[in-house]
């Protein structure tokens, strides 16, 4: 495998990992939203909103990782 093929495989692996992470975060978001819709307990609603805030931070971190990977890929080509 030459350097270009290795770079392509690494980029694909990074893209696949980002996709898996995004799918996991989406599943967590949907589950939390469903629990929030189903609750009438204010304390539970607060806990769920805190969980949603954590998911939002993870989404932001994932976006930053994807942005850095894209910049690295663009610089390497």
Secondary structure as UniProt FT lines:
FT   HELIX           3..38
FT   HELIX           42..76
//
